[in-house]
Amino acid sequence: MSSIQLIQNKSFVPKEFNRVARSYDFATTMSQGYQEDLNTSAKRLQLRGDEKLLDLCCGTGKSTRACLNELPNGSIVGVDNSEGMLAEAQAKFAEEVKAGKVKFVLKDAMHLNFDDHTFDVVFMAYGLRNMPDYEKSIQGIHRVLKPGGKICIHDYSLSNNLFSKIYWAILGYGFIVPFCSLLSGSSKIYTYLVKSVLNFLQPEQIKNLLEQNGFEKVEVQPHASWRKPILHSVIAVKRA
Ligand SMILES: C[S@@+](CC[C@H](N)C(=O)[O-])C[C@H]1O[C@@H](n2cnc3c(N)ncnc32)[C@H](O)[C@@H]1O
């Protein structure tokens, strides 16, 4: 399946992540600021520390780590539909899983079958962009969140100007695709990454999507340094 076919049929994306699961942590460690940015987004949620959090599209658990730092008395359910990525996460958090603080579930994020109002918080890092239907995905998240619950969408979402698009294309095709393909032996998912970001919603569009689907107090914040035009956290509260 080509990267264009992946854009057209995103339900195959998790299977492509299986191919790169073992090299994923190394590749993202090489991406300066990757973990720090996740930590920043988790901090921006301003949690009490005892919440029940859904880490949607948790991958190998880098987002889980960021959320765990903010939840000394809380718990996390990590959901992902790639067996390979989840296996990496399971190994990393064996102690927390044993203690019942973290649980990982293989599941399609488009079909969340948790009860209504299960979670206090949903953290979705580099996830929404991979959903075949953004609105349906947000509606599913809205259903499983408690009234007053918080959502954080953390993703490559380009600011609304030509510079951001050109900047991302150069970064993507000039660095991310060649470097990560060499590292993982697979170029498809990284070419898909670059294309999917070019096709994704801008920060203000994510804000509108949330407001139109039952969320309020939406805050859009860019990340630091060279990621400023391309990476944002969008935080909102489910209307009570
Ligand atoms: C770029 S990784 C992000 C992982 C993690 N959140 C992080 O911040 O490092 C995206 C993850 O989304 C998962 N994913 C994509 N589509 C999915 C779907 N429909 N349901 C569940 N997981 C999905 C992939 O398997 C992959 O692990």
The ligand as an SDF file (V2000), in Angstrom:
LIG
                    3D

 27 29  0  0  0  0  0  0  0  0999 V2000
    2.7000    8.9840   15.7040 C   0  0  0  0  0  0  0  0  0  0  0  0
    2.1410    7.6870   16.7290 S   0  0  0  0  0  0  0  0  0  0  0  0
    1.9430    8.5870   18.2320 C   0  0  0  0  0  0  0  0  0  0  0  0
    2.1820    7.7880   19.4590 C   0  0  0  0  0  0  0  0  0  0  0  0
    2.1500    8.5160   20.7760 C   0  0  0  0  0  0  0  0  0  0  0  0
    0.8910    9.1650   21.0380 N   0  0  0  0  0  0  0  0  0  0  0  0
    3.2780    9.5250   20.8950 C   0  0  0  0  0  0  0  0  0  0  0  0
    2.9830   10.6840   21.1830 O   0  0  0  0  0  0  0  0  0  0  0  0
    4.4420    9.1620   20.7230 O   0  0  0  0  0  0  0  0  0  0  0  0
    0.4750    7.4800   16.1660 C   0  0  0  0  0  0  0  0  0  0  0  0
   -0.1930    6.2170   16.6920 C   0  0  0  0  0  0  0  0  0  0  0  0
   -1.5710    6.2530   16.3010 O   0  0  0  0  0  0  0  0  0  0  0  0
   -1.9790    4.9040   16.1290 C   0  0  0  0  0  0  0  0  0  0  0  0
   -3.2190    4.8830   15.3540 N   0  0  0  0  0  0  0  0  0  0  0  0
   -3.4300    5.3460   14.1140 C   0  0  0  0  0  0  0  0  0  0  0  0
   -4.7050    5.1460   13.7400 N   0  0  0  0  0  0  0  0  0  0  0  0
   -5.3170    4.5350   14.7830 C   0  0  0  0  0  0  0  0  0  0  0  0
   -6.6430    4.0850   15.0300 C   0  0  0  0  0  0  0  0  0  0  0  0
   -7.6190    4.2070   14.1060 N   0  0  0  0  0  0  0  0  0  0  0  0
   -6.9280    3.5370   16.2330 N   0  0  0  0  0  0  0  0  0  0  0  0
   -5.9740    3.4030   17.1780 C   0  0  0  0  0  0  0  0  0  0  0  0
   -4.6920    3.7900   16.9930 N   0  0  0  0  0  0  0  0  0  0  0  0
   -4.3710    4.3620   15.8220 C   0  0  0  0  0  0  0  0  0  0  0  0
   -0.8040    4.2600   15.4230 C   0  0  0  0  0  0  0  0  0  0  0  0
   -0.8420    2.8670   15.5310 O   0  0  0  0  0  0  0  0  0  0  0  0
    0.3820    4.9210   16.1470 C   0  0  0  0  0  0  0  0  0  0  0  0
    0.8560    4.1310   17.1830 O   0  0  0  0  0  0  0  0  0  0  0  0
  1  2  1  0
  2  3  1  0
  2 10  1  0
  3  4  1  0
  4  5  1  0
  5  6  1  0
  5  7  1  0
  7  8  2  0
  7  9  1  0
 10 11  1  0
 11 12  1  0
 11 26  1  0
 12 13  1  0
 13 14  1  0
 13 24  1  0
 14 15  1  0
 14 23  1  0
 15 16  2  0
 16 17  1  0
 17 18  1  0
 17 23  2  0
 18 19  1  0
 18 20  2  0
 20 21  1  0
 21 22  2  0
 22 23  1  0
 24 25  1  0
 24 26  1  0
 26 27  1  0
M  CHG  2   2   1   9  -1
M  END
$$$$
